[in-house]
Amino acid sequence: MVATDRLTLVGLIHDAPLMIVLAVTGGGVASISDLLSVPGASRTVLEASVPYAGTALSDLIGYLPSQTVASDTAEAMATACLERAKQLAGADIQIAGVACTAALVTDRQRSGDNRAFIAVAALQGVVSSHVALEKGMNDRAAEDRIVSDAVLRAIATAAKVAE
């Protein structure tokens, strides 16, 4: 997604009546900056966090997952974020918990694919998606940008400003 499209999308998100709590770990962190750098962020973002350490992640979801970068972990994170949104938002406000867990380019040997799992939990249920990244094609910043754009698209879909 080009920068102008990203700014437009974030503006549409801010104009929608959805408020979120967002947590990202391992990747997708640029989505937080994107949301906060466009005027109107206070209409969308209740709270954003980066539970990077295993203990921080287990504090968020209540247990240490057997696999950090997995669909069920993203869904547990999103559900925990939804519960936090319930605490922070006023009554009659549309809320969602948004989460991303990712394995991106690293400076150590790691088996497994570069990938991300994104989940959005709302009162109606949880929707999740997967981003597959080809190893060796991008540097870490480029992979984070790809994942962050996917996070923004998931929020936009939840806010009903994009499909």
N, C-alpha and C positions, 0 to 999 in steps of 0.2 A: 504494500500500500504506500503510495507516495505521501509526503508530508502534508500537502494541502488536503488530500482526502481524509487523512487521519485527523487533522484539526476539525474538519467539517463533521466527521463522525462523532468526535468527542463533544462538539457543540450540540449536536442532536441528542446525544446521551444526556447532557446537562439540561436540555430543555424538556426531557421526558420526566414523568412523575415517579421515577424509580430511584430509591436510595439504597446504597450497597455498603457492605463491609467486604473488603477484599484482602486475601492473603495469597502471596506467591512465594514459592521456594524453589531454588535451583535455576530459575529462569522466569521470564515474563515481567521482570521488575520495571522495565521501561513503561509498562502500562500504567503503573502508579504515577510516574512522572507525567505521562501524557494526560492523564485525567486531571492532575493538579495544576498543570501549566496552562490550561485553557480556562478563561474566566467562567465562573458558574460552578466550579467544583463543589462548593459547599451545598449545592442543590442535589448532588449525586453521592459524594463520598462521606460516609459516616466515620469510617476508620479504614486504614490500610496498614498491613504489616508484612514483614518478611521473616517468617519463622525458619531461619536457615539451619540452625543447629538442631540435631535430633531431639534434644530436650525441649527446645522451643516448639517444635512440631508436636511432640507428645503433650505438651501443655495445652496446645490449641485443640487437639482432637481427643485427648484423654487417654491415649495409649501410644506406644511406639509401634508403628506399622512394620510388618515383615518386609515390605518393599515400599520405599518412599515414593518412587515414581511409578504410580499405578493408578488405574481408574478409581478403585475403591478408596484410595488415599485422597485423591482430589475430591471425591464425593463427600468423604468425612470432613475434609477441610471446609468445603462449601457449606455443609450442614452446620458446622460449628460457627461459621461466619454468619449464617442466617440467624442462629440463636443470639449471637452478639448484636446483630441488627435489631432484633426484637427488643433488646435491652436499651438500645440507643435511640431508636426512632419513636416518634410520637404515634398515637393511635391513628388509624385510618390513613397510614402512609404505606405506599407500595414499597416493599423491601425485598432484597435478595442477598444471599451470601455467594461470593464469587471466589474461586480458588484455582490455582495453577501449581502443579508440581512438574518439574522438568529436569532432564539430564541433558546438559549441553556440552559443548567442547570443553575439555578440561586439560590440565597440565600433567595429568597422571594417566597411567594405563587403566582403562575401564572397559569391562566387557559389556555387551549390550548395546542397543541402538541409542542414538541421540533422539530424544522424544519428549513430548509433553502431554499431560492430561489436564484438561480444563473442565471445571464443573460449575454450574450455577444452580443453587438451591433457592427455591421460592416456596411460598405456601402451597403451591399446586404440585410440587415435587422437584426432583433433581434431574437436570439434563447435563450430559457430559459429552466431551469430544476428545479426539486424539490428534496430535500433530506429530508426524513422522519426519525426521530430519536425516538426510544422507550424510554420514560421516565423511569428513574431508572436503565437503563442498563449501562451507562457510566458516568464518571465525566465530568466536563466542558472541561478539557484539551483533553480528548479522543473525545468528540463531536466536538471540534474545529478542531482536526486533521482529522476527517472524512469529515467535511465540507471543510476544506482547500484542502484535496486531490481531492474532487469533483471540486473545483475551478480550480485546476491545470489541471485536465482532460478536463474541459471546454476550458481552454486556449489552451491546446494541440490540441483539436479538431479544434478550430478556426485557429490554426497555421498549421493545416493539417499534424501533426506529430503523431496523434493517432485518433482513432475513438471513 
